[in-house]
Amino acid sequence: MKKILKNCLFVVALTILCGGVFPLALTGLAQLAMPHQANGSLIYAENVVVGSELVGQDFEGSDYFWGRPSRVAYNMDGNASGSGSNNYSVSDPQLEQRIVNRIEGLSLVGKDNAIPTDLVTESGSGLDPHISYESARIQVPRISQNTGISESELIVLIDKHTDNYKLTQVVNLNHDLYELRK
């Protein structure tokens, strides 16, 4: 009986330590060391959360940069719990038709340019917040025409939001584009 009581106390102590003390300590440390990241890398516009640097969003207007397509409707209800791609095989006619439809939808981008793959294919999670540098650059003429912002200003903006891996963060890019147009 004494051994059972001792084991039960050990389980309770470990539960409190591992399930309460440790997570609270890590949360507190994260809040002190990197509060922006610990709170979800949120993006604010006029004190209102407009997105996160970690989750892609749909930008459908012709005056914004378009991100990767996604089957997740995260702009509709803010719920991205059903993330993932459809996992069509390369030989699946549905995948081919979806890509053809997306290419036709991007016809505003420019007929002389090769459309980068990431503008017509989903990422594995369906929530990718990045596009390739080439995908951002190919959209410059459309955005310049629809916003009146010069192509050289847009390229500077793209360069600001492109990392060393040549990945461009779309949500921040569009946020700065919005601020530039104000």
C-alpha positions in Angstrom: 0.0 0.0 0.0 2.9 2.3 0.9 4.5 1.7 -2.5 1.2 2.5 -4.4 0.9 5.8 -2.5 4.5 6.6 -3.2 4.0 5.9 -6.9 0.8 8.0 -7.0 2.5 10.9 -5.4 5.4 10.6 -7.9 2.9 10.7 -10.8 1.1 13.7 -9.3 4.5 15.5 -8.8 5.7 14.8 -12.3 2.3 15.9 -13.7 2.5 19.2 -11.9 6.2 19.7 -12.9 5.9 18.6 -16.5 2.4 19.8 -17.2 2.4 23.0 -15.3 5.7 24.4 -14.0 7.8 23.6 -17.1 5.3 25.0 -19.7 4.8 28.1 -17.7 8.5 28.6 -17.3 9.1 28.2 -21.0 6.2 30.6 -21.8 7.6 33.2 -19.5 11.1 32.8 -20.9 9.8 33.1 -24.5 7.9 36.2 -23.6 11.0 37.8 -22.1 13.4 36.7 -24.8 11.3 37.0 -28.0 7.8 38.4 -27.3 6.9 39.0 -31.0 7.6 35.4 -32.0 6.1 34.0 -28.7 2.8 35.8 -29.5 2.5 34.3 -33.0 4.5 36.9 -35.1 1.3 38.9 -35.5 1.1 41.8 -38.0 -0.9 44.9 -37.0 -2.5 47.7 -39.0 -3.9 50.5 -37.0 -3.8 48.4 -33.8 -5.8 45.6 -35.4 -4.4 42.2 -36.1 -4.4 41.6 -39.9 -2.4 38.4 -40.0 0.7 36.5 -39.0 4.1 36.2 -40.6 3.8 32.4 -40.2 0.5 31.8 -42.1 -0.3 32.6 -45.7 -3.4 34.5 -46.7 -5.4 34.9 -49.9 -4.9 38.2 -51.6 -7.2 38.2 -54.6 -7.2 41.9 -55.6 -5.2 42.8 -58.7 -3.4 45.5 -56.7 -1.8 43.0 -54.2 0.9 40.3 -54.5 -0.7 36.9 -54.7 0.6 34.1 -52.6 0.6 30.3 -53.1 -2.8 28.8 -53.8 -4.3 26.9 -50.9 -7.3 24.6 -50.3 -7.5 26.0 -46.8 -10.1 28.8 -46.6 -8.2 30.6 -43.8 -9.5 34.0 -44.8 -13.1 32.9 -44.3 -13.2 31.9 -40.7 -9.6 32.2 -39.5 -9.5 28.5 -38.9 -6.6 26.8 -40.5 -6.9 23.5 -38.6 -7.6 21.6 -41.8 -4.3 22.4 -43.3 -2.6 20.2 -45.9 -2.7 19.7 -49.6 -4.9 17.4 -51.7 -1.9 15.1 -52.4 -2.9 14.5 -56.0 -0.4 12.4 -57.8 1.5 13.9 -60.8 -0.5 11.7 -63.2 -3.9 12.7 -61.7 -6.0 14.6 -64.2 -7.6 16.7 -61.4 -4.2 18.1 -60.5 -3.5 19.0 -64.1 -6.9 20.7 -64.5 -6.3 22.7 -61.3 -2.9 23.9 -62.5 -4.4 24.8 -65.9 -7.1 26.8 -64.2 -4.6 28.6 -62.0 -2.4 29.5 -65.0 -5.5 30.9 -66.8 -6.3 32.9 -63.7 -2.8 34.4 -63.7 -3.1 35.6 -67.3 -3.0 39.1 -65.9 0.6 38.5 -64.9 2.0 38.5 -68.4 1.8 36.1 -71.3 5.5 36.4 -72.2 6.7 35.3 -68.8 7.1 31.8 -67.5 4.9 31.4 -64.4 6.9 30.1 -61.4 5.6 26.8 -60.1 4.8 28.1 -56.6 2.1 30.4 -58.0 0.2 27.4 -59.4 0.9 24.6 -56.9 0.0 24.3 -53.2 2.5 23.8 -50.5 2.4 20.7 -48.4 0.7 22.5 -45.5 -1.5 24.8 -47.6 -0.5 27.6 -45.3 2.9 28.7 -46.8 3.4 32.4 -46.2 6.2 32.7 -48.8 6.5 32.8 -52.5 9.7 32.7 -54.5 11.5 35.9 -55.5 10.6 35.2 -59.1 6.9 34.8 -58.2 6.9 38.3 -56.6 8.9 39.9 -59.5 6.6 38.5 -62.2 3.7 40.3 -60.5 5.3 43.8 -60.5 3.9 45.0 -63.9 0.3 44.1 -62.8 0.6 45.8 -59.4 2.3 48.9 -60.8 -0.4 49.3 -63.4 -3.2 48.9 -60.8 -1.7 51.0 -58.0 0.4 53.7 -59.9 3.4 52.7 -57.8 6.5 52.5 -60.0 8.1 49.2 -60.8 11.4 50.2 -59.2 9.6 51.1 -55.9 7.9 47.7 -55.9 11.2 45.9 -56.5 12.7 47.7 -53.6 9.7 46.5 -51.5 10.2 42.9 -52.7 13.9 43.0 -51.9 13.1 44.2 -48.4 10.9 41.2 -47.7 13.0 38.5 -49.4 15.4 36.4 -47.3 18.7 34.8 -48.2 16.9 31.8 -49.5 15.1 34.0 -52.1 11.8 33.5 -50.4 9.5 36.5 -50.2 7.1 36.9 -47.2 3.8 37.9 -48.9 1.8 39.1 -45.9 4.4 41.6 -44.8 5.0 42.6 -48.4 1.3 43.4 -48.9 1.1 45.1 -45.5 3.9 47.5 -46.6 2.3 47.9 -50.0 -0.9 48.9 -48.3 1.0 51.4 -46.1 2.8 52.8 -49.1 -0.6 53.5 -50.9 -2.1 55.3 -47.9 
